[in-house]
Amino acid sequence: MITRVKRKLRRMLGRNNNQQQQLPDQDLIINDKHIIIKKDQLEPTLPLIKEMAGVRDNLVPRRKITHLSFTGPVMKIKGYYYLDDIPIHDDDYVKKRLILVNMLNKKELPNINIPLQDIKVDGLHLNETISEDYKWAGFQGEINFSRIELGNKPLIDSEYTFYIEIEMNVPGQDLVRKRFPLGNIESFLPNGFYSAKMEYFSARRHLKYNLLATYDREVKTLKLVSSKLKDFDPAELDMDEAIRRTPFYRFFYSKVFKQIYNFCCLFPIKEKKVLFASDSREDMSGNFQFVYEEMLKRDLDFDYHFMLKKGVGVKKSYTELIRLAYDMATSKFIVLDDFYPLVYPLKIRDKAELVQLWHAVGAFKTFGFSRLGRPGGPSPKSLNHRNYTKAIVSSHNIGKYYAEGFGISDEYVVPTGIPRTDVFFDEAYQKEVKDRLYEEFPFLRDKKVITFAPTFRGNGQQSAHYNMEMLNLDKIYEELKDEYVFLFKVHPFVKNDFSIPYQYSEFFYDFSSYREINDLLFVTDILITDYSSVCFEYALLNKPMIFFAYDVEEYIQKRDFYFDYHSFIPGPLVKTTDQLVSTIKREDFKMEKVQPFVNYFFDDIDGKASERVVDRIFLGIGEEDEEELQS
């Protein structure tokens, strides 16, 4: 290109040979590497110098925003952008991007470039006609401003104006790049503005921002203002007296407790003593309830003890800790249903059993020592879970995954089935639950029920959140309100601010505080989940489910699964609200995948898991013995 410009310059200034030429007044020097132009010759040659640099002043932009909308902090945008006289026949040679220009911190913060997807203009359904020469002028994009910064953090607090940039690199022609404001987008902000909240959660930081979108009349483009509302370390909050622990208490909890346990090991083990201990429930519910009731039903001669707290952070008194150490040392059976940090540093006595009635069903996302080396995974030296002597699972097919996750031998994993799934085979119980729910919540009887039950995002309770902005509530309401009601069953760890718009209060209902999700499944017609183990229980009902996994690629990369996600899930995968609604309306549920899924993840489909747990764990009756007794 520079050679072509040299030739033009020489012709312009009366020179036509290829050797170095110099005007008598030193106006121009041209050789293979340099073009030097004196000030008084600059004006007539400036257009050619710009051409050499890829700048063309005669390019007329044609652009229009045809759609711009917000759902929470998520913006969708569509339109077209092209330059007169530069055809766009092939999308490989064109790039379009949004440029967010930081207006307040220009030196500290660079502009943000957001690639747009090139689409054909006929996909925009325009009223005007655009030449076939510009068929790839269309674009579309979806931007989540709550996850736009490094580490999936919200848009940094500042003011931003929007520009759209086109870059074209057609073979044999110059690189062209042009940037312009979006144009008049005021009609897409019917109230003159739009606002939303943006949040970020980690174990050490909680952020909250307000996002305000307005129309900048002076520049004729979209303007965003991000304002920080909160920024704090959750560990420093004094919200719960139980969290504030003195140095002596911490010493007692971590050191003295173990010494008391070791001392109590001098006492004999009581062969009939059973301790139920949980740091995730304060009542006998879940697997505990079904096993305990089965033992009571048989009138077994056991001595039962309990230490139940609603969370790991709930403080145990000194008296409770001493009693717990004694009970652990003298019980024949120590029964857990979840993570229990106090027990892991202890050496379980030779004739005692530490039994894990794990709360989840099946094997889905990796956990425990299956996550070694991953963010949030355990240290190779961790003692967590390693001292279980028995752990129950739903199927022999998944025993190896639980053994790996807990860091225990395969022989300690027992495929009894999961006790709390017994209700899925108890028709009388299901009828009782349905009647009770219909009486308490009559709207459940009148329409079909969709239950939305995703798992949380984050590495644990401190950072647990869910990006609710990924659901377009307006769209769901408009498309499904006549036939369905929509229940939210959000994980109890989730800390997001979430409220149902009042105008939709007779369609969306928040059941997050409802304790037993299994009961809700009995009145559910369609389950929407993502990576939660609730899909295992629901599959037992042979009803349709949809997997709304908007971040599946990121989740696979960071968390991973024991199985290929796409082939594993017993239902369709959707990533957007539009796909979700379309799947429900078409009833495209892939029901043929449900029964093979059940057959693989459940050895016994008979509602007798509680019986098998009592037989094999507490009474020592093996699988072979059970078969003999049944025959």
FITIMAR-891405 format. One record per residue (C-alpha): residue in one letter; z negated, y negated, x. Coordinates in steps of 0.5 Angstrom, whole numbers, plus 500, padded with zeros to 3 digits. Example, Ala and Ser with C-alpha at 12.3 -4.5 7.8 and 13.67 -1.06 7.14 Angstrom:
residues 2
A484509525;S486502527;
end
This chain:
residues 631
M500500500;I498495506;T505496509;R508494502;V504488501;K506486509;R513487507;K512482501;L509477505;R514477510;R519476505;M515470502;L515467508;G522468511;R520474516;N524480516;N523484522;N517489524;Q515487530;Q508482530;Q511475528;Q507469528;L509462525;P509456529;D503453526;Q499459526;D499460519;L501468519;I500473524;I502480521;N501487525;D500494524;K492493522;H491486521;I494480516;I491474518;I492468513;K491461515;K487457509;D493452507;Q498459506;L492462502;E494460495;P501462495;T499469498;L493470494;P496475488;L499479493;I492480497;K489481491;E494487489;M493490496;A485490494;G487493487;V486487483;R491485478;D490479474;N495481469;L492487466;V490485459;P484490456;R485493449;R478496447;K474497441;I467500439;T468504433;H462507432;L455505435;S448508432;F441510434;T437516432;G430514436;P432512443;V438516443;M445512442;K451515440;I458511441;K465511440;G471507441;Y477506445;Y479502452;Y486501455;L490496459;D496494457;D502497461;I498502464;P499509460;I494514460;H498520459;D493525462;D485525462;D485527469;Y487520472;V482516468;K474515468;K470511463;R463509463;L458504461;I455500465;L448497464;V447491468;N439489469;M438482468;L431481470;N431485477;K438485480;K435486487;E430491486;L434495481;P441497481;N446497475;I446504471;N452508470;I453512464;P459517464;L463517458;Q467523455;D475522454;I477523448;K484522444;V485516440;D487520434;G480523434;L477516432;H481516426;L483509426;N486504421;E491501427;T496505430;I496506438;S502508442;E502515445;D502512452;Y495511451;K493517447;W487518452;A484511451;G478514447;F471515449;Q465518446;G458518449;E450520447;I445516451;N437518451;F434512454;S427516454;R430520459;I435516463;E431515469;L430520475;G425525473;N427524465;K423518465;P424512460;L429506461;I425502466;D422495463;S427490464;E433487460;Y440490460;T447488458;F452493456;Y459493459;I465498459;E469500465;I475503466;E478506472;M485509473;N488513479;V495515477;P499518483;G503513486;Q500507483;D494503485;L487504483;V485500478;R478498475;K476493470;R470492467;F469488460;P463487455;L463491449;G465486444;N463484437;I458490435;E454486431;S456490425;F453496428;L446493427;P445491420;N438488421;G440484427;F436489431;Y434496432;S427498435;A424505437;K419508442;M420512448;E415516451;Y414520458;F408525459;S406529465;A399532468;R398525471;R402520467;H403518460;L408512459;K410509453;Y415504452;N418500446;L426499446;L429493442;A437493441;T440486439;Y447483440;D448478445;R453473442;E454469448;V457475452;K459479446;T456485448;L450490446;K443488449;L437492451;V430490452;S425496455;S418493454;K412498457;L406499452;K402504456;D402507463;F395511464;D393517468;P390522462;A385525467;E382518467;L381518460;D374519457;M376521450;D371527450;E364528453;A366535454;I371533460;R366529463;R362533468;T357532473;P358534480;F352539479;Y355542473;R362543476;F358547482;F354551477;Y361553473;S365555479;K359558484;V353559481;F356562475;K359568479;Q353569483;I349570476;Y354575474;N354579481;F346579480;C347581473;C351587475;L345590477;F344592470;P347598467;I353597463;K352598456;E357603453;K358600446;K358593448;V364589446;L365581448;F370577445;A371571449;S377566448;D378559450;S383557445;R380559438;E373558436;D373563430;M375570430;S383569428;G389572431;N389578435;F381578435;Q381578427;F385584426;V382588432;Y375586430;E376588422;E379595424;M373596428;L369594422;K373598417;R372604421;D364603422;L364604429;D358604433;F359598437;D355592439;Y359586438;H358579442;F362573442;M364566446;L369562442;K371555444;K377551441;G380549448;V379550456;G376543456;V371544451;K364544455;K360551455;S352549456;Y348552462;T345557457;E352559454;L354560461;I348564463;R349568457;L356569458;A355572465;Y350577463;D355579457;M361580462;A357584467;T354589462;S359590457;K364596457;F369592454;I371584455;V376582451;L381576452;D387573448;D389568452;F388564459;Y380565461;P379561468;L372563468;V373571469;Y378571474;P374570480;L370576478;K370583480;I370587474;R366593474;D369600476;K367603469;A368596465;E375594462;L378587462;V383587456;Q388582455;L390582447;W395576449;H397572444;A404572444;V409577442;G415580446;A418577453;F422571453;K421565457;T418567464;F410566465;G405567470;F407570477;S414571474;R414563476;L412564483;G415558487;R417554481;P415548479;G408549475;G408556477;P402559480;S400560488;P401567491;K394567492;S392565485;L387570482;N389568475;H390575471;R390580476;N383583474;Y386586467;T385593467;K389593460;A394589457;I397590450;V405589449;S409590443;S414595447;H415599453;N422595454;I418589456;G412592460;K414591467;Y415583465;Y408583463;A406587469;E410582473;G407576470;F400578470;G400581477;I398587475;S400595476;D405597470;E400603468;Y395598466;V400595461;V399599454;P405598449;T401599442;G404593438;I401586437;P395587432;R397580428;T404583426;D401588422;V401583416;F409583416;F408590413;D403589408;E406587402;A399585398;Y397581404;Q404577403;K404576396;E397573396;V399568402;K405566398;D401565391;R396561395;L401557399;Y405556392;E399554389;E396549394;F403546395;P408547389;F414544392;L415550397;R416554390;D422549388;K427549393;K429553400;V424552406;I426551413;T421551418;F422547424;A417551430;P419549437;T415550443;F413544447;R416541453;G412540460;N408544464;G402545460;Q397542455;Q396535459;S404534459;A406537453;H411533449;Y417534444;N423530444;M423529437;E428524437;M433529438;L433531431;N437526427;L432526420;D437521416;K443526417;I438532416;Y435529409;E442527407;E446533408;L440538406;K435534401;D438537394;E437545396;Y431545402;V425542404;F423541411;L417543414;F415541421;K410546425;V409542432;H405546437;P398543437;F399541445;V404536443;K402529444;N408525442;D407520436;F411523430;S411520423;I415522417;P419516414;Y416514408;Q422515404;Y423522406;S416524404;E419529399;F423532403;F420533410;Y413535411;D408536417;F404543417;S403542424;S395542423;Y396549419;R392554423;E396560422;I404560423;N405567421;D403565413;L408560413;L413565415;F412569409;V415563405;T420560410;D427562408;I430559415;L426558421;I429553427;T426554433;D428554441;Y424558446;S418560442;S415567441;V415566434;C422569433;F419576435;E415575428;Y420572424;A425577426;L420583423;L422579416;N429580417;K431573415;P435568418;M433563424;I437558428;F435556436;F436549436;A436548444;Y438541446;D436542453;V438549454;E441548461;E435544464;Y430549461;I434555464;Q434552471;K427550471;R423555467;D428561466;F428567462;Y427574462;F433575459;D440572458;Y438566453;H445567450;S445574449;F438575447;I437570441;P438573434;G441567431;P446562433;L445557438;V446549437;K444543441;T445537436;T443535429;D451536427;Q451543429;L444545426;V446542419;S453545419;T450552421;I446552415;K451549410;R456555413;E450560413;D453562419;F446566422;K449572426;M444576422;E447582425;K443581431;V436581428;Q435589427;P437591434;F433585437;V427588433;N428595435;Y428593442;F422589442;F418593438;D416601439;D413602432;I415598426;D409601422;G404595421;K399600425;A398596431;S391594430;E389602429;R393603436;V389598440;V382601437;D385608439;R387607446;I383601448;F376602445;L376610443;G380612449;I385616445;G392617448;E399617445;E399624446;D393625442;E395621437;E401625436;E397631435;L392628430;Q398626426;S401633426;
end
